[in-house]
Amino acid sequence: MSLSNIFAISGSAMSAQTVRLNTIASNMANVDSAASSADQTYRARKPVFSQMMNDSMRERGWGNVKTDNSGAGVGVKIDGIVESDAPLQPRYEPDHPMANDDGYVFYPNVNPMEEMADMMSASRSFQTNVEIMNSAKSMMQKMLTLGQS
């Protein structure tokens, strides 16, 4: 695998983890948002990733990918963001200003502990890819100095 492919793979992984971190931030920001109906309640969002194949990378302008697909799975593609289908949290709070006619207030299906664990995982993955890119950069710089003496 060439160093330029390492940059491409790490770059796509860092983009994916950035989307993941932004989605987590959105979920955490809305963890306590209340609504008077299930239709208006914020639902937790999760990014969906898939493996990026060589031909898909060539279409997106990534250089130096093999034409024989022998290195299939050389990046991460963001397929979209989906809403969680986990049940919402209706709470009986008749004095709440957002309560419906039955006295219920609906809260999002965001699990703060799960979100924090996801955030730590995404952050560590992002940092790992930064370190990979820095190592590849260092190797490229050392290669340039090999011919000098």
C-alpha positions in Angstrom: 0.0 0.0 0.0 1.4 3.4 -0.9 1.7 6.3 1.5 -0.8 8.3 -0.6 -3.4 5.5 -0.1 -2.7 5.7 3.6 -3.5 9.4 3.5 -6.7 8.7 1.5 -7.9 6.0 3.9 -7.1 8.0 7.0 -8.7 11.0 5.5 -12.0 9.2 4.8 -11.9 7.7 8.3 -11.4 11.1 9.9 -14.3 12.5 7.9 -16.5 9.7 9.0 -15.6 10.2 12.7 -16.2 13.9 12.3 -19.8 13.2 11.1 -20.1 10.7 14.0 -19.0 13.3 16.6 -21.3 16.0 15.1 -24.2 13.5 15.3 -23.4 12.7 18.9 -23.2 16.4 19.8 -26.6 16.9 18.2 -28.1 14.0 20.2 -26.5 15.3 23.5 -27.8 18.8 22.8 -31.3 17.5 22.5 -31.3 15.0 25.3 -33.7 17.1 27.5 -35.8 18.6 24.8 -39.5 18.1 25.5 -42.5 18.0 23.1 -46.2 17.6 23.5 -46.5 14.8 20.9 -44.5 11.9 19.7 -44.4 13.4 16.2 -42.6 16.5 17.3 -40.1 14.8 19.6 -36.4 14.7 18.7 -35.2 11.2 17.9 -31.6 10.1 18.3 -29.6 10.0 15.1 -26.9 7.6 14.1 -24.6 7.9 11.1 -24.4 4.9 8.7 -21.1 4.0 7.2 -20.0 1.5 4.6 -16.8 0.3 3.1 -15.6 2.4 0.2 -14.4 0.2 -2.7 -11.6 1.2 -5.1 -13.9 2.1 -8.0 -15.9 4.3 -5.6 -12.8 6.1 -4.5 -11.6 6.6 -8.2 -15.0 8.2 -8.9 -14.5 10.6 -6.0 -11.1 11.6 -7.3 -8.9 9.7 -4.8 -5.6 9.0 -6.5 -3.4 5.9 -6.7 -6.1 3.2 -6.1 -5.7 -0.1 -7.8 -7.7 -0.8 -11.0 -8.1 -4.6 -10.2 -10.0 -4.1 -7.0 -7.5 -6.2 -5.1 -7.5 -3.6 -2.3 -11.3 -3.4 -2.0 -12.3 -1.7 1.2 -9.9 1.1 1.1 -11.9 3.8 2.9 -15.1 4.8 4.6 -18.2 6.1 2.9 -20.9 8.0 4.8 -24.2 6.6 3.6 -26.4 8.9 5.6 -27.9 9.5 9.0 -30.8 7.6 10.3 -33.2 8.2 13.2 -33.3 5.7 16.0 -36.5 3.6 16.2 -36.1 3.1 20.0 -39.2 4.1 21.9 -39.6 7.7 23.1 -39.9 8.5 26.8 -43.4 9.7 27.7 -43.5 11.1 31.2 -46.6 12.1 33.1 -46.0 15.7 34.0 -49.4 17.5 33.9 -48.0 20.8 35.2 -45.3 21.0 32.4 -46.0 23.7 29.8 -45.5 21.2 27.0 -47.9 18.5 28.4 -50.5 17.2 26.1 -54.2 16.9 27.0 -53.5 13.6 28.9 -50.7 15.3 30.9 -47.8 13.5 29.1 -44.6 15.1 27.9 -42.5 13.3 25.4 -38.7 13.2 25.7 -36.1 11.9 23.1 -34.9 8.4 22.9 -31.3 9.6 23.5 -29.3 7.5 26.0 -26.6 9.9 27.4 -24.3 7.0 28.6 -24.4 5.4 25.2 -23.7 8.7 23.5 -20.7 9.4 25.8 -19.3 5.9 25.0 -19.8 6.5 21.3 -18.1 9.9 21.6 -15.1 8.4 23.3 -14.8 5.8 20.6 -15.1 8.3 17.8 -12.6 10.6 19.4 -10.1 7.8 19.8 -10.6 6.6 16.3 -10.1 10.1 15.0 -6.9 10.5 17.0 -5.6 7.1 15.8 -6.1 8.3 12.2 -4.3 11.5 12.9 -1.4 9.5 14.3 -1.4 7.3 11.2 -1.2 10.4 8.9 1.6 11.9 11.0 3.5 8.6 10.8 3.0 8.5 7.0 4.1 12.1 6.7 7.2 11.4 8.7 8.1 8.4 6.5 7.6 10.5 3.4 10.0 13.1 4.8 12.6 10.5 5.7 12.3 9.0 2.2 13.1 12.4 0.7 16.3 12.6 2.7 17.6 9.1 1.8 19.2 10.3 -1.4 21.0 13.3 0.3 24.5 12.7 1.6 
